[in-house]
Amino acid sequence: MSNSQSRSLTAIQELIEVVAKLRDPDGGCPWDLAQTPQTLIPHIIEEAYETADAIRQGDRNAIVEELGDLLLQVVLQAQIASESSQFTLAEIADGITEKLIRRHPHVFGDVEINSVEEVNENWEKIKAAEKGETAQKPTLASKLSRYASTLPPIAAGIKISQKAAEVNFDWESVDGVWDKFHEEMAEFEHALKHEDKAAQESELGDIMFLSLIHI
């Protein structure tokens, strides 16, 4: 083990101990003690966005700080879960380690892969098998359903559009997009005139998808 790796393990252990102290009913922090996995969800999302922004800006100090805030959320979730014997940080680390080894048989096994495309294809096959999907290659529908249920709406829309384009389910030119946009606008106006709120929401969603993803 290198000195850098040893120092990293020591630093993480110190963080674990600090978080445990913050959650200690005897002398801990009232705010930390009041937190639950659910109340921390907004903080996880906020820290993820702030981390992404720091990376885009290329600010070394900000990246270190924001990654630390994000790491805190992982350790804090694990600490809360361990208090009720749900799971531990060790289980989290073991789980991702096993997943990385399992999904990289070309590194940790004897599978031969020669390109990034082959890596991605094999990754998706292994992922599908883990989730009990029977197809040799994950179906487009199975991919899209996962994005819709796990990502924020706009992020899901972008991801779904990208995946659909990979199988040529897309317009060949912007003219087709504009035609569809005008069609959806007409349908939205029709829903407004008939005071059909369900249809209004549906058509407005179509317009937003076209506006944000394609135009």
Stockholm file with secondary structure:
# STOCKHOLM 1.0

chainA/1-215         MSNSQSRSLTAIQELIEVVAKLRDPDGGCPWDLAQTPQTLIPHIIEEAYETADAIRQGDRNAIVEELGDLLLQVVLQAQIASESSQFTLAEIADGITEKLIRRHPHVFGDVEINSVEEVNENWEKIKAAEKGETAQKPTLASKLSRYASTLPPIAAGIKISQKAAEVNFDWESVDGVWDKFHEEMAEFEHALKHEDKAAQESELGDIMFLSLIHI
#=GR chainA/1-215 SS CCHHHHHHHHHHHHHHHHHHHHTCTTTCCHHHHHCCTTTTHHHHHHHHHHHHHHHHHTCHHHHHHHHHHHHHHHHHHHHHHHHTTSCCHHHHHHHHHHHHHHTCHHHHSSCCCCSHHHHHHHHHHHHHHHTTCCSSSCCHHHHHHHHHHHSCHHHHHHHHHHHHHHTTCSCSSHHHHHHHHHHHHHHHHHHHHTTCHHHHHHHHHHHHHIIIIIC
#=GC SS_cons         CCHHHHHHHHHHHHHHHHHHHHTCTTTCCHHHHHCCTTTTHHHHHHHHHHHHHHHHHTCHHHHHHHHHHHHHHHHHHHHHHHHTTSCCHHHHHHHHHHHHHHTCHHHHSSCCCCSHHHHHHHHHHHHHHHTTCCSSSCCHHHHHHHHHHHSCHHHHHHHHHHHHHHTTCSCSSHHHHHHHHHHHHHHHHHHHHTTCHHHHHHHHHHHHHIIIIIC
//
